[in-house]
Amino acid sequence: MRALILLPVCLALWGCQSITRYSGDNFEVGAGGIQAFDDDNKACGIVADEAVSYDVRMAGSTSYERNRAYNRVYARCMTARGHRPRPYYVNFLPAR
């Protein structure tokens, strides 16, 4: 009986360990157009990867904490370059 209760709990906790990393799908194209958006997406991804990889405080952290740090840096970079975050529900609406 305990195994039946523990299995879903363990699976739920394991699923919480990973969150998705932000990408260009989470932001709207700014005034610079699609080419500038693609360039900014690549540049911000590199900046966020480097920030997480070279931060000594991240050495002993979980993948969840590293993903959250990546998302903070990526979002700050994209917002600074003029791209607004896309509302959450827009990603799930069917294309028109």
Buried (B, 14 or more C-beta within 10 A) or exposed (E): EEEEEEEEEEEEEEEEEEEEBBEBEBBBBBEEEEEBBEEBBEEBBEBBBEBBEEEEEBEEBEEEBBBBBBBBBBBBBBBEBBBEEBEEEEEEEEEE
